[in-house]
Amino acid sequence: MDISVVIPLFNEEESLPELYAWIDRVMKANNFSYEIIFVNDGSTDRSWEVIESLRSQSENIKGIKFRRNYGKSPALFCGFEEAEGNVVITMDADLQDSPDEIPELYRMITEEGYDLVSGWKQKRYDPLSKTLPTKLFNATARKISGVKNLHDFNCGLKAYRKEVIKNIEVYGEMHRYIPYLAKNAGFNRIGEKVVQHQSRKYGTTKFGLNRFVNGYLDLLSLWFLSAFGVKPMHFFGLLGSLMFIFGFISVLIVGFGKLYAMYNGFPYRLVTESPYFYLSLTAMIIGTQLFLAGFLGELISRNAPERNKYQIEKKI
């Protein structure tokens, strides 16, 4: 099969027939063999009934129905598990992503050798309250992830080689960082294509400002797991050791300062009257706790069932 189109959706009953007809028209015009996987993420409208109706009209349609709303990442994860196409396309169900982009995305994967191609909605039809935070978010994501050639990490329109989606795990709200997940899995051929952005035709936006807060927290978590997930002692142990050494040296300075004053007959105070003594002890205690956290993390990592799971591309 040439292409699998994975479409997560929540309350998009009005747009689904038009979206299916558009995708079907593009696929037939280019002689692609294809499947469309609709993942109904706990919709409260008639979205599932529409999917069932479309399925009765075409065997190219598959449907997955969640009992409740889990989010876009779980929907993509389940869709990726079902996908059988050599190239997997993801897009949103609100008709803001154009299926006319599919042939060129497919060509970039199959002919130019990209592992992943992400869409870039260079000209957007969104309010300023959405576009400005998006620019800041993408700039931060480029800096931390090291994927410097992408302008729009969160664009729903993306294309993947099948091997990519079968070797990454999209969880939580990590759908924003699939290019980063792919890079960490060893898929470094990541490209970008300017795509058409259309204004929403039906329904209401699912956009919320809380996604930016969650997005930054997820990015930090992903960076930490990527850098120290299998070697937590390298982070906590180093930081804890530095704090302990700093606190210990500070205690020695306070103690020797008192001894020097006593030996030379200078006025002095009790060590316990100095605030620096308590700050030094606090640093030593925190340093010890951080070191123990690294030690415990190392024990957990060594006993994790996937501690020696590596991305092996080929065996001969």
N, C-alpha and C positions, 0 to 999 in steps of 0.2 A: 504493500500500500504506500502511495506517495506521501499523503498528508493527513495528519490528525489535527483537527481544530478543537481546542479545549476552551470552553466558554463558561466561566463561573457567573452565576446570576442571582440576584435577589430582587424580587418584585419587578419583573420586566415583561409581564404578559403581553403588553401592547407591541413591543419591539421584536419579539421572537419570530413571528411569521415572516416579517419583512427581512430580518437578518438572515434567516435560513434561505429564503428565496435569493437573496443577494449572493450569499456564499455559493449556493448551488449553481447559479448562473456563471460565476467566475470559474468554478471548477470545471464545468462542462466546456466552457470556451477554451480552456487550456488542456483539456483531456487528462486531468488529474484523477487518479483513484483516491478516494478520500473518505473520511468519517468525521462527523461532528459530535462532540461529547458535551452535552449540556449538563452542568453540575448545579442543581437547584439547592441553593444554600439556605434552606429553611424559609422559603418565600411564604408570605401570608395571603398572596393573591392567587390567581388562577394559572400561575406560570407552569406548574407541573401538568395540569390538564392540557395546556397548549403543547407542551413537549410530547405528551402521549399522543395527541392528535397528529403532530408532525411525524412522529415515529410510525404511525399507521400508514402514512403516505410514502415514507422512504426508509429503506433499510440502512441508509448511510448515517442514520441518527442513533445515538446512544444517549441514555439519560441516567443520571445519578441523583437521588433525592435524599437530602439530609433531613432528619427529624426536627432539627432546630437550626438556628443560624450559628455557624461556627466561625465564619470569616473566609476571606479570599484565599489565604494560604492553605488551609485544609481542603478547600474546594480544588485548588490546583493540584495538590498532592494526590488526591483521589483520581482526578482526571488524568494525571501523568501515569498513574499505575495502569489505567485502562488503555492508554494510547498505544496504537500499533503502527502508526505511520513512520516512515523513515525521517520525515521532518514534522515537527510539532509546532503548531501556531497557537498562540494564546491571544485572545482579544476579549474586550468587555462586551456585554450584551446590550448596551444602551445606544448602539448605532453611532457612537462618537469615533469608533475605529472603523476604517474603511476596508472591507474585504478585497477591494481592488488592489491593495498593497500585497496580497498574498503571492502572486506570481514572482514578483521581484524579490521578496523575502526568501522564497523557495530557491530561486536561482543563486542568491548570495550564499546560501548554505551548501547547495549541491555543486555549484561551479566554482565559486571563489574560495570554498573550503573553510568558511566560518563555522565555529562551534555554536555560536549564539549571535543573533542580530537583534538589537533592541531598537524600537521605534523612537523617534524624536519629534514630538509635536512642536515644531519651531514656531508656528503661528497658532496660538491657542484662542479659543472662544470662551475663556473663563474669566470671572471677575478678578480684579486686582488683589482682593483679599486672599485669593487662592494662588495666583501666579507668583507673587513676591515671596511668600514662604516656600513655595516649591523651588524657586531659584536658589534660595539659601540652603535648603535641604540638599539639593543636588550637588551644590558646591562642597558641602561638608562630606557627603558620601564619596565624591571623587577623591577628596583629600585622604580620607581614612582608608578607603578600600584599595586605593592604588589603581583603580580602573579609570584612567584619566580621560579616555576618549568618549565617554558617555555624557550626554547633556540631560538625559531624562531617565533616571533609574526606575521611576514608578510607572512608566508608560505600560499600559496593559497589552499593547500590540508587540509581540516578540516572536521570534522563530528560533528553534533549537534543533540541533541534530538529536536523533533519538537517544544516543548514548549519554547525552548530557542530562536529560530529564530522568533517566534510569539510574543515574549515579549521584544525584543530589537529593537531599531531604528538605522539603519546604514545610516549615512548621511555624506555629505561633502567628506572627505577622511578618515573616521573613520574605514574603513575595516581593517586597520592595527591593530586596538585595539578591535576587536570583543571579545577576551577573557576578556578584561577589562570591556567592556560594559556588558558582561554576568555576571561577578562578581558583578558589581554594581546593576544588576537586581536580585541578590540573587542566582545565579547559581554558586555554589562554587566547584562543582566536575569537575575540569578542569584537563585533562591529556594530555600526549604527547606521540607520537609514532615516532620512527625513520623511515623515508620513503626514498625511492629511488629517487634521483634527476637525471634526464636525460638531456643531452645536447640538445639544441634547434635543431629541424630537419628542420623546414620551417620558412620562414619569418625573421623578425628582432625583436630585443628586444624593449620593450616599456619602458625600464628602463631609468631614468634620475636622475641626482644628486639633482635636485630641490625637489625630493620627501623626501629627508632627512631633508631639511629645513622645508618643510610643515609638515613632520611627527613630528618633535619636537614641532612645534607650536600647532598642533592638540593634542599632548599628554598633553601639559600644559593646553590647554583649557578644555580637558576632566577631568584632575585632579581638576581644579578649579571648574568646574560645579558639579563634584562628591562631592567635599568637601563643597562648599559654594553656590551651585546653588539654594537651597531653603532657605538659610539663609545668604544672602549677607551682612547683617549688622554685622555679626560675624567677617567678614574679614575687610571690609572697615571701619566699625564703630570702631573696636579695633585699627586698624592702624591709623585712623584719630584722635582718642582720644589721643593716645600716642604722635603723632606729635604735636598736639595742646598743650598738657601739657608740653612737652619739650620746645616748643617755648615760652609758657607763663612763665615758670620758668626762662628761659634765659633772657626774658625782665625784670623780677623782679631783677635778679642778676645785669644786666646793670644799672637799675634805682637805686637800693640800693647802688651800688658801687659809683655812683655820689654823692648821699646824704651823704654817709660816708665821702667822700673826702671833701665835702663842710663843714660838721660839724666839721671836724678836721683841717680845714685850709690847706688841701693839694691841689696842683694844679689839676684841672679837666678839662675835655672837655665836650662839649654838647653831650647829648645822641645821637642826630642825626648824630654826627660825628663818632660814633663807628660802624664799619661794623657788629659787633655782634648784634646790634639792628635790622638791616635790615634782617639778617639771621633769627633772632628770629621771626620777623613779617612774613617772608616768610613761616617758619615752621607752624605758627599758621594758616595762610591762606590756605596752602595745607592741613593741618589737618582738617580744617572746610570743605573744598571741598570733601575730602575723606569721612568724616562723612555724608555729604549730598548725596554723591554718594551711600553710603550704605543705607541711608534712602529711596532714590528713588528706588533703587534696591529692597528693601523690599516691597515697595508699588506695584511695578510691579509683584513681586513674589506672593503677596497675591491676585492679580487680575488675575493671570494666570489660564487658564481653567484646567490645569493638576496639580494644586498645591497639590491636595489630591489624586493623582493617585499613588497607591502603588501596589507592586507585591504580590498579594494574591495567594498562591499556591492551597489552598483547602478550601471548605466550607462544613459544615455538618448540 
